[in-house]
Amino acid sequence: MTQGPLTTEAGAPVADNQNSETAGVGGPVLVQDQLLLEKLAHFNRERIPERVVHARGAGAYGTFTVTADVTRYTRAKFLSEVGKETETFLRFSTVAGNLGAPDAVRDPRGFALKFYTEEGNYDLVGNNTPVFFIKDAVKFPDFIHTQKRDPYTGSTEMDNVWDFWSLSPESTHQVTWLFGDRGIPASYRHMDGFGSHTYQWNNEAGEAFWVKYHFKTDQGIKTLTQAEADRLAGADPDSHQRDLRQAIERGEFPSWTVGVQIMPVAEAAKYRFNPFDLTKVWPHADYPVIEFGRLELNRNPENVFAEVEQSIFSPAHFVPGIGPSPDKMLQGRLFAYGDAHRYRVGINADHLPVNRPHATEARTHSRDGFLYDGRHKGAKNYEPNSFGGPFQTDRALWQPVAVSGVTGETEAPSHAEDNDFVQAGNLYRLMTEEKKGRLIDNLAGALSDVSRDDIVERAVNNFRQADGDFGKRLEAAVQALRG
């Protein structure tokens, strides 16, 4: 590729490839940002037929049970009373590996949960980490390109991985998570799950709250060292998928205690950091986790392809009482996930059994297309109509969010701790000496495979800004390995 300004697919120069356009600082992302839409749409179509990310996965059906009253916060009917049960389907996955990749690798794990509620399907598409590498979806295609195979070598290249991370300081917190003990779960059953993003709950009175979801494994946390994972990945590439299936077959149904952090909407603007930043957690001392449910997996799929590979999840699948936040990564995913599945599985993927609502009927005016099953028969395909067709409710699923400012503004720090290093340093300082040692060894081992000294220096400097001891020890460990 020749040197010169970055352009769109149509050849127009790109002014800003780091920030998507929003309605004012911190506001929702605008559809007029064609660079964002072009990048995400193109990215979704780069591979067929497996998922571009989260290709390697396993899934199971289960039950979610409400254990505490949360009706003061949300009007979602599946959360309306203690003891109420809702059918679910949960798909676990690694992020970077392809369909044939081993399970026991250092990688975040997808935690995608579908609730088959009486008001339609609600999808909560999260990970086993509470944070992520980037905070804006416009950078997502670039990030994943660094994790996938290099266009020249055909292999994953540590130069690409660490070049991007070192040039994206916001990744420091997630990279610290990833190379710590929890970076390689021993199984899908022995890891926590998180909604990761901030979402909105709203109650019958119209009051809105910002929330973060937590799924605490009842089996306890178990992890693998890098050496243990290397052996397991070679001996049994299907280790995590096999463990989940066999545990359910034995009747040892894995479960998670489900909780939520709740922030009143009025507190968001003055909180010490941007509460919609996906690279940061809300400290439990500020907003404690409130337990409200239990998730149990108790039935295996009958056919992995039909039910696991053809399952679709989208964070845009909300139900009344739950909605999005101005989280810029979430805003991008609201488009990207549905678009990916329309391309990968087909425009009528929602007709497949694993994706259909269970307790209600999907009533739409969409017709035809690949795999259309003729379910609507001769019913009218427009609205409004006077033939008894489905009609709008005139009640939004979530509460509106106030915005201000001009389009195209880049986000400027407006909270006291809006920087990329505070929480990474806090995480490091929480670790025991033994855990710090393993973190340093894992990072140094990965950085020793990077060929360029400037990339290594940039990466080490990011960790040094998070914590002086962190950076000093990592620098020494890398030097010892590189000679």
C-alpha positions in Angstrom: 0.0 0.0 0.0 1.3 3.4 -0.9 2.0 6.1 1.7 -0.4 9.0 2.0 -3.6 10.0 3.8 -6.0 7.4 5.0 -9.1 7.3 2.8 -12.6 5.9 2.8 -13.4 3.1 0.3 -14.6 5.9 -2.0 -11.2 7.6 -1.8 -12.2 10.5 0.4 -9.6 11.5 3.0 -10.3 10.5 6.6 -10.0 13.3 9.1 -10.3 11.2 12.3 -9.8 7.4 12.5 -9.7 7.4 16.3 -13.1 8.8 17.4 -16.6 8.2 16.1 -19.0 11.1 15.7 -21.3 11.7 18.5 -24.1 14.1 19.4 -22.0 16.3 21.6 -19.2 15.1 24.0 -20.2 11.7 25.4 -23.4 11.6 23.5 -24.8 8.7 21.3 -23.0 7.9 18.0 -24.5 9.4 14.9 -25.6 7.4 11.8 -24.1 10.1 9.6 -20.6 8.8 10.6 -20.1 6.9 7.4 -16.5 6.0 8.2 -17.7 4.1 11.3 -20.5 2.3 9.4 -18.3 1.6 6.4 -15.5 0.1 8.6 -17.9 -2.0 10.7 -19.9 -3.2 7.7 -16.8 -4.1 5.7 -15.3 -5.8 8.8 -18.4 -8.0 9.3 -18.1 -9.3 5.7 -14.4 -10.2 5.7 -14.9 -13.9 6.6 -17.4 -16.6 5.7 -18.9 -18.7 7.1 -17.5 -18.6 10.6 -17.8 -15.6 12.9 -15.2 -13.0 12.3 -14.6 -13.0 16.1 -15.7 -15.5 18.7 -15.7 -18.2 16.1 -14.5 -21.0 18.5 -17.3 -21.6 21.0 -19.6 -24.0 23.0 -23.1 -23.5 24.3 -25.8 -24.9 26.5 -29.4 -24.2 27.5 -30.4 -23.3 31.0 -32.7 -21.4 33.4 -32.5 -18.0 35.0 -34.3 -17.5 38.3 -35.0 -14.2 40.0 -33.8 -14.3 43.6 -34.4 -10.7 44.7 -36.8 -7.9 44.0 -35.5 -5.4 41.5 -38.8 -3.9 40.3 -37.9 -0.5 41.8 -35.2 -0.3 39.1 -36.7 -2.1 36.0 -40.1 -2.9 34.5 -38.7 -5.9 32.5 -41.4 -8.6 33.0 -38.9 -11.5 33.3 -37.5 -9.8 36.4 -40.9 -8.9 37.8 -41.1 -11.3 40.8 -38.9 -13.4 43.0 -38.9 -17.1 41.9 -39.7 -16.4 38.3 -37.9 -18.6 35.8 -36.8 -17.8 32.2 -35.3 -20.1 29.6 -31.8 -19.2 28.5 -29.1 -20.1 26.0 -25.5 -19.3 26.7 -22.6 -19.4 24.2 -19.0 -19.3 25.5 -16.2 -18.5 23.1 -12.6 -17.4 22.6 -12.2 -14.1 20.8 -9.3 -14.4 18.4 -9.0 -18.1 17.4 -10.7 -19.5 14.3 -13.2 -22.4 14.4 -10.6 -25.0 14.8 -8.4 -23.2 17.4 -7.7 -24.8 20.8 -9.8 -23.8 23.8 -6.9 -23.5 26.4 -5.4 -20.2 25.2 -4.7 -16.8 26.7 -7.7 -14.8 25.3 -10.8 -13.2 26.6 -13.9 -15.5 26.7 -17.2 -14.4 25.2 -20.2 -14.8 27.6 -23.3 -14.3 25.3 -26.6 -15.0 27.0 -30.0 -15.1 25.4 -33.1 -14.8 27.7 -36.3 -16.2 26.0 -38.6 -13.8 27.8 -42.4 -13.3 27.5 -41.7 -9.9 25.9 -39.3 -11.3 23.3 -35.6 -12.3 23.3 -33.2 -10.3 25.4 -29.5 -10.7 24.5 -26.7 -9.8 27.0 -23.5 -10.1 25.0 -20.5 -9.9 27.4 -17.2 -11.4 28.2 -15.4 -13.0 31.2 -13.6 -9.7 31.8 -15.3 -6.5 33.0 -13.3 -4.3 30.6 -12.0 -4.3 27.0 -9.0 -3.2 25.0 -10.6 -0.2 23.4 -13.4 2.3 24.1 -14.6 3.3 20.6 -16.0 0.9 18.0 -14.3 2.8 15.2 -11.0 1.1 16.3 -12.5 -2.4 16.6 -11.7 -3.6 13.0 -8.1 -2.4 13.4 -7.7 -4.1 16.8 -9.0 -7.5 15.5 -6.8 -7.3 12.5 -3.8 -7.3 14.8 -5.1 -10.4 16.5 -5.7 -12.3 13.3 -3.3 -13.6 10.7 -1.0 -11.1 9.1 -1.7 -10.6 5.4 1.9 -11.3 4.4 3.0 -14.1 6.8 -0.3 -15.8 7.3 0.4 -16.0 11.0 -0.5 -14.1 14.1 2.4 -11.7 14.7 3.4 -10.3 18.1 4.8 -7.2 16.3 1.3 -6.4 15.2 -0.4 -7.2 18.5 2.0 -5.2 20.6 2.4 -2.4 18.1 -1.4 -1.7 18.4 -1.5 -2.1 22.2 1.5 0.1 22.7 -0.1 2.8 20.5 -3.5 2.5 22.2 -2.8 3.3 25.9 -6.4 2.6 26.8 -5.7 -1.1 26.3 -3.3 -1.2 29.4 -6.1 -2.2 31.9 -7.4 -5.1 29.8 -3.9 -6.3 28.9 -3.1 -6.4 32.6 -6.2 -8.6 33.1 -5.4 -10.8 30.2 -1.8 -11.6 31.2 -2.7 -12.1 34.9 -3.9 -15.4 36.4 -7.5 -15.1 35.0 -6.2 -14.8 31.4 -6.6 -18.6 30.9 -9.7 -20.1 32.6 -9.4 -23.8 33.5 -12.9 -24.3 32.0 -15.9 -22.3 31.0 -17.6 -23.4 34.2 -14.8 -21.9 36.4 -14.9 -18.3 35.3 -17.0 -15.3 36.0 -19.0 -13.4 33.3 -19.8 -9.7 32.8 -22.1 -7.6 30.8 -19.0 -5.4 30.5 -20.9 -2.4 29.0 -23.1 0.0 30.9 -26.8 -0.5 30.2 -30.0 1.3 31.2 -32.7 0.0 33.4 -35.9 1.9 33.7 -38.9 1.3 36.0 -42.7 1.7 35.7 -42.5 5.3 36.9 -40.1 6.2 34.1 -37.0 6.5 36.3 -33.8 5.4 34.7 -30.6 3.9 36.1 -27.2 2.9 34.7 -26.3 -0.7 35.4 -23.4 -3.2 35.0 -24.0 -7.0 35.1 -21.9 -9.5 37.0 -22.1 -13.3 36.9 -20.1 -14.9 39.7 -19.3 -18.6 39.1 -20.6 -20.9 41.9 -18.0 -23.5 41.0 -15.2 -21.1 42.0 -12.4 -19.6 39.9 -9.9 -22.0 38.5 -7.2 -21.0 36.0 -4.3 -22.5 34.1 -0.7 -21.4 34.0 0.8 -20.7 30.6 2.7 -24.0 30.8 -0.4 -26.0 31.8 -2.4 -24.3 29.0 0.3 -25.0 26.4 0.2 -28.7 27.3 -3.6 -28.9 27.4 -4.1 -27.0 24.1 -1.9 -29.6 22.4 -3.3 -32.7 24.1 -7.0 -31.7 23.9 -7.9 -28.7 21.7 -11.6 -29.2 22.6 -10.9 -29.2 26.4 -13.4 -26.5 27.4 -16.2 -27.6 25.1 -15.8 -31.2 26.3 -15.7 -30.2 29.9 -19.0 -28.2 29.7 -20.8 -31.0 27.8 -19.7 -33.8 30.0 -20.4 -31.8 33.2 -24.0 -31.3 32.1 -24.3 -35.0 31.0 -23.2 -36.0 34.5 -25.9 -33.8 36.0 -23.3 -31.4 37.5 -25.1 -28.3 36.2 -22.9 -25.2 36.3 -24.4 -22.1 37.8 -23.6 -18.4 38.4 -24.9 -15.9 40.9 -26.1 -12.9 39.0 -25.7 -9.4 40.3 -25.9 -5.8 39.1 -24.2 -2.5 40.0 -26.7 0.4 39.9 -25.8 4.1 39.3 -28.5 6.8 39.4 -28.5 8.6 36.1 -28.0 12.0 37.8 -24.6 10.8 39.2 -23.0 9.9 35.9 -22.1 13.4 34.8 -20.1 14.1 37.9 -18.6 10.7 38.5 -14.8 10.6 38.8 -14.4 8.9 35.4 -16.6 8.4 32.4 -19.0 5.6 33.5 -19.6 4.6 29.9 -15.9 3.9 29.2 -15.5 0.2 28.5 -11.9 0.2 29.6 -12.8 1.0 33.2 -14.7 -0.7 36.0 -17.0 0.8 38.6 -15.3 0.2 42.0 -17.5 -1.9 44.2 -16.9 0.5 47.1 -18.7 3.2 45.0 -21.5 0.9 43.6 -21.7 -2.5 45.3 -23.0 -5.5 43.4 -26.6 -6.3 44.3 -27.5 -10.0 43.8 -30.8 -10.6 42.0 -30.7 -13.9 40.2 -29.2 -17.3 39.5 -28.2 -18.8 36.2 -28.0 -22.6 35.7 -27.0 -24.5 32.6 -28.8 -27.9 32.4 -29.2 -29.0 28.8 -26.8 -29.6 26.0 -27.6 -28.7 22.4 -28.6 -31.7 20.2 -26.6 -30.3 17.2 -23.7 -28.0 17.6 -23.9 -26.5 14.1 -27.7 -25.8 14.2 -27.8 -24.5 17.8 -24.3 -23.2 18.6 -22.9 -22.0 15.3 -26.1 -20.7 13.9 -27.1 -19.0 17.2 -27.2 -15.2 16.9 -26.8 -12.6 19.6 -27.1 -8.9 19.4 -26.9 -6.3 22.2 -29.6 -4.5 20.3 -32.1 -7.2 21.3 -33.7 -5.4 24.3 -37.0 -5.8 26.1 -39.2 -3.1 27.8 -37.3 -1.8 30.9 -33.8 -2.3 29.5 -31.9 -0.3 27.0 -28.5 1.1 25.8 -26.2 3.7 27.2 -23.9 6.2 25.4 -21.0 3.7 25.7 -19.3 4.2 22.3 -18.3 0.5 22.0 -21.8 -0.6 22.8 -23.3 1.9 20.3 -21.1 0.4 17.5 -22.1 -3.2 18.5 -25.8 -2.3 18.3 -25.2 -2.2 14.5 -22.3 -4.6 14.0 -23.7 -7.7 15.6 -27.0 -7.8 13.8 -25.3 -6.9 10.5 -22.8 -9.7 11.0 -25.5 -12.3 11.5 -27.6 -11.1 8.6 -24.5 -11.7 6.4 -23.2 -14.8 8.1 -26.4 -16.8 8.8 -28.9 -15.0 6.6 -31.6 -12.4 6.8 -34.0 -14.9 8.3 -31.6 -16.3 11.0 -34.2 -15.4 13.6 -36.5 -18.1 12.2 -34.1 -20.8 13.4 -35.3 -22.6 16.6 -32.3 -21.5 18.7 -33.0 -17.9 17.8 -36.8 -17.8 17.9 -38.6 -16.3 20.9 -40.0 -19.1 23.1 -42.8 -17.5 25.1 -44.1 -15.0 22.5 -44.5 -14.7 18.8 -42.4 -12.4 16.6 -44.9 -10.2 14.8 -43.2 -8.2 12.0 -43.9 -7.1 8.5 -40.6 -8.4 7.1 -41.0 -10.9 4.3 -39.1 -13.1 1.9 -35.3 -13.4 1.6 -33.0 -16.4 1.9 -34.5 -19.2 4.1 -37.9 -17.4 4.5 -40.3 -20.0 5.9 -43.6 -18.5 4.8 -44.8 -18.1 8.4 -46.9 -15.0 7.6 -48.9 -16.8 4.9 -51.3 -14.2 3.4 -51.1 -11.6 6.1 -50.6 -8.0 5.1 -46.9 -6.8 5.0 -47.4 -3.1 5.9 -48.3 -0.9 8.8 -50.6 0.8 9.6 -53.3 -1.5 8.1 -57.0 -2.1 8.8 -56.8 -5.9 8.5 -55.9 -6.7 12.1 -52.1 -6.6 11.7 -49.6 -5.9 14.5 -49.5 -2.4 15.7 -47.1 -0.1 17.6 -47.3 0.2 21.4 -46.5 3.9 21.6 -44.2 3.2 24.6 -40.5 3.1 24.2 -38.4 0.3 25.7 -36.1 2.7 27.5 -35.9 6.3 28.6 -34.4 9.0 26.4 -30.9 10.4 27.1 -30.3 14.1 27.1 -27.6 15.3 24.7 -26.0 18.6 23.8 -23.1 20.0 21.7 -22.2 19.9 18.0 -21.6 17.0 15.8 -18.1 15.7 15.3 -16.7 16.7 18.6 -14.0 14.4 19.9 -14.3 13.4 23.5 -12.3 15.5 25.9 -11.6 14.5 29.6 -14.5 15.7 31.7 -14.0 13.5 34.8 -11.1 13.6 37.3 -9.9 10.1 36.5 -10.4 10.0 32.7 -7.0 8.6 31.9 -5.9 5.2 30.6 -3.6 4.1 33.5 -5.2 4.6 36.9 -7.3 1.4 36.9 -4.5 -0.8 35.5 -2.2 0.4 38.3 -5.0 -0.2 40.9 -5.4 -3.8 39.5 -1.6 -4.4 39.7 -1.4 -3.2 43.3 -4.3 -5.5 44.3 -2.3 -8.5 43.3 -0.3 -10.7 45.7 3.5 -10.9 45.1 3.0 -14.4 43.5 0.4 -13.1 41.1 2.5 -10.1 40.2 5.4 -12.4 39.4 3.3 -14.5 37.1 1.9 -11.4 35.4 5.4 -10.1 34.8 6.6 -13.5 33.5 3.6 -13.8 31.1 4.0 -10.2 29.7 7.8 -10.6 29.4 7.4 -13.9 27.5 5.0 -12.3 25.0 7.1 -9.2 24.6 10.2 -11.2 24.0 8.7 -12.3 20.7 8.4 -8.7 19.4 11.2 -7.9 16.9 11.3 -4.1 17.2 12.8 -2.4 20.3 10.7 0.7 19.9 7.5 -1.3 20.2 8.7 -3.1 23.3 9.8 0.3 24.8 6.4 1.8 24.1 4.6 -1.2 25.7 6.7 -1.2 28.8 6.2 2.6 29.2 2.4 2.1 29.3 2.8 -0.3 32.2 5.3 2.1 33.9 2.7 4.8 33.8 0.2 2.5 35.4 2.6 1.7 38.3 6.3 2.5 38.6 7.2 -0.9 40.1 5.1 -2.6 37.4 7.1 -1.0 34.6 10.5 -1.4 36.3 10.0 -5.1 36.9 8.7 -5.7 33.4 11.6 -3.9 31.8 14.1 -6.0 33.7 12.3 -9.2 32.9 12.1 -8.4 29.2 15.8 -7.4 29.1 16.7 -10.7 30.7 14.9 -12.7 28.1 16.0 -10.6 25.1 19.6 -10.5 26.2 
